[in-house]
């Protein structure tokens, strides 16, 4: 029984160990050791850009190190009795001095081995929508935008940032999940994001004075249009050939159409249409239309929003106004 206790070997990490360290923070690992007289410590610095480009997978402590030479190798000897289990803290000042990096630290002794991955620094992506696509910015561990020596690699393409440090990724015909390699200097992360599908919707609010809906009156219809791309409010200047059509149907079913072509669309100014109101009208249809060019399309697509005013409910009344006006 005593021999079994003496012969047992232990080489394991304490659960309190960290895997991520800030720049300048002491980098250390604490191990529980028993019956290991000599310990070899191999420090490997991983090239994340090459690794990600070859595997497109995240780095873990289980990474295959075959063929890699350690950047540094240390040896520790212990004189503790075989039955004594003790804790030992190992510090790595050479890693502490680094701004960023990914390291595998391997401890080998008496036929046992334990590995830990140490990360210095971090890169993340923040995303915002624009009229033509999503804009991605690379953010470092200090929450600063990375401008220089920064790339975004996916679909075998190396993308460089624009003058503001952002990457414009156009919307697609369908949603697409991307595993991108984000690099800054010689450091990299693999980060997933989704390129949204290009969608657009067109809507408008119709305003008018019901007291002006009588024969011979000059009725003013006010339209407040809105364009949405991928759910975000977009400039109305993207709409070409805007026009307003008014269709009226009288009590005999006769239809009359009137078109207004010289229409300007902008959020600062409503669309105002003045219309001479005909007699005995049953229904009014006001249509605001235009065209927009979709992603990867050579032909513009029609946009249209229709608003209806049904006057049947006022058939036996002399006026068409709301009693609360």
N, C-alpha and C positions, 0 to 999 in steps of 0.2 A: 504493500500500500504506500509506504514512504517512498519507495523507488518510483512508483507511478507519479506521485506528486512532484518528485525531483525532476523526472524526465519530461514532464509536460512543458511545452514551449508555447509562449504567447507573444504575438506581435500584432497589435491592433490599435486603431485610432480611437481617441476619446470622442464621444459624441458632441462635445462642446467645440470641436474644431470648426473654423470658418473655411469657406471655399472662395469667398470674394473679399478682396482687400482694396481699400482706397489708396491713392497715391500717397506715399510717405508713411503709411501705416505699417507697423511692425508685422512682418509675415512670419508666422510660427505655426507649428503643428505639434500636438501633444500625443505621445504614444504610450501605451501600456506594454511593458516588456517583461518577459520572464525566460530565463535559461537560454539567453542568446548572447554569447560572449563577444561576437563580432558582428557589426551591422554595417552594411554597405548602403550608401544613399546616392541614388542617381537622380540628377535634375535634368529633365528634358524640356526644352523650349519648343513648343509646337508652332509651326508656320500655318496659321489658320486659313490664309488665303488659298494656299496650295491644297490643304486638306479639304476645304469646302468645295473647291473646284473639282477635285477628284471624286468625292463621295456624296456631296450635297446633303450631308448629315451633320448633326450637332456633334461636338467633341465631348467625350466623357472620359472618365479615368480608365475605362476598359479599352481605350484606343490601342490598336496594334502598333507596338514599338519596334517590331522586327526591322533590322537594318538601320535603325536610328542610333546615333551615338549621343550619349549624354553631354549636355553643355558643361556639366561639372559633376565630379564624383567625389564623395567623401566617405571616410571610414571612421567608425566609432567602436571603441572596445569598452567592455564593462567587466567589473570584477565582482559583481553581486553573486551571492550564493544561488545555486540553481533553483532553490525553493522560494526565493524572494521575488515577488511581483512588484514592479516599481513603475512610476511614471517619469517620462523624460520629455522635455520641451526642446524642440529643434527650431532654431531661428535661421532665416535665410535673408541676410542683408542684401545680397546681390539681386534678389527679386524685389525687395522693398524699394530699391533705388529706381526701378523701372516705372515708367508712366503707365504703360499698358502691356499686356502679354498673357499668354495662356501656357501654363506649366504643368507637367506631370512629374510628381515627386514619388520615386519608388524606393521603398525600404526593403532590403533583402538580408536575411540572416538565418542560419541554422535550418535551411530548407523551407523557410516561410517568407512570404512577401506581402506587402501591403502598398497600395497606391492611393495617392490623393491628387486631385486636380485643383490648381490654384489659379484664380483669374484676377488680373489687374486691369481695371478699366471696363467700360461697357459702351456699346453703341445701340441706339434704338431709333425707330422711325416715328415721326409724327406726320399726320395726314390731313390735308384739307382739300375740298372740292373746288374746281374751277369750271369755267364754261366748256372747256374742251377735254378735261381729264382731271385726274387727281394729282396733287402736288405733294411730294414727299421731301421731308428734310431729315437729315441725319443729325442726331443729338448724341453728344458724348455723356460720360458719367457725371459731368458738372452741369448738365442741362444746357449746354451751349451748342449752337448750330455749327456743324463742321463744314467749312467752305473748301479749303484747299486740301489736295491729296485725298479726295473723297470720290468713291465710285459706287455705283449700284449695278451689280452683275446679275442678269437673268436671261434665259433664252439665248445663251451663248453670245450675249451682247454686253459690252462694257459701256455703261451710261455715265456721263459726266454732268455735274450740276450746272445750272445756268448762273447768271451774274448775281442772283440773290441767294445762291446756295441750294436751290430746290431742284428736284427732278420732276419734270412734267411727264406723266404717264397717260397717254390718251385712253379714253373710254373704249371698251371693246364691243363687239356685236353680241357677246354673251359674257356673263361673269367668269372670271378666270382667277384661280388661286395660284399664287407665285411664291416660290421659295427663293429669295434673293440673297446674294452675298453682298453685305454692306461693308465697305472697306474705308479705313481712314489711316493713312500712313501704311505701316506694316501690320496693323491690327484689323481684325474682321469679325463679323458676327453673321450668322445665317438667320434671317428674319422672314416670316411669312406675312403676306398681305393679299388683299383681293382687289383686282381691277374690276370695277363695276361695269355692268352693261349700260350702254348709252340709252337713256330714255328721256323723252321730252313730253311735256303736257302743257296745254294752253287753256287758259280760263279767263273770264272777264266778269266784272260786276256791272250790271246795268242799272242806271239811275234815271228817273224821269218824274215829272210832275203829273199826277193823274188828272189834275184839273184842266190840263191842256189837251186831253184826249177827246176833242170834239171837232166836228166838221169845220174846216176852214181855218183852224188854229195852226200856228207855227209851233210845232212840238219839238223840244230839244231832248235828244237822247244822249246820255253821257255814258261812255264805256271806259272802264278802268281795267285794261288787260294785264295779265301776268303770265310769264313764261317760266317754266321750271325744267331744269335739266338735272336728271338723277336726283330729283327731290329738292334741288337748291334753286333759289330764285336766280334767273339768268337775265342778261341784258336783252331788251326787246329789239335791239339793233340786229340781232341774229335772224330776225324774221324779215324776209324779203316780200315784195309785192303785196303789202297789206291793203285790204279794202273792206268796206262795209256794204252789206246788201240788206235792204229792207223789203220784205215781202208782206203784202197785206191781202186779206181775203174778205170780200164783202158778203152781205146776206144772200146774194144770189150765187155765191161760189166763184165769182170772178176774181182772178189773181192779178195783182200788179206788182212788178219788181222795179226797184230803184237801186242803182249802184253808186257808190261813192268811192272813187279811186285814189284821190290825192289825200291819203291818210298818213299821218306821222305817228309812230308809236314810240313813246318814252314814258318813264315813270314820273317825270316831273310835270307832265301835262296830260290831262284826260283827252280822250277822243270825243269831240262834240259834233253831233250830227243834227242839223235843223231840217225838219221835215214838215211839209204841208199836209195836214191830216185830211184824208179823204172822208167821204160820207159812208154811213152804214157799214162800218168795218166790224167784222167778227173776230178776226185774229191778226196779230202782227208777229212776224218772225224777223228778228234782227241777227244777222250773221256777221261775225268778224273773222276774216280768214287771212291766210298768208302762206308762206313756204319756209321750210328750214332744211338745211343740208345735214343729214345724219352722218354718223361716223362711217368712214370707208364707203360712202355712197357718192356716185357722180351725179345723181339726179335728186333735186330737192323734193321733199315730202310735203304734202298739203297739211296745213293746220287749220282747224276750224272750231269756233265756239258759237253756239246758237242760243239765243234768249227769246222766250215767248211771252207775249201778252195776250191773254184770252179775254175777250170782251163780252162773251156770252152771258156772263153773270150780271152784266149791266144792261141787258137788253131792254128792260122796261123802265130803266131809270134815265133821267134827263142829264145826269152828270156821272162821270166816272172817277170820283175822288174818294179818298179814304176819309172817314168822318173824324179821324184823329189829326188830320193836317190842320 
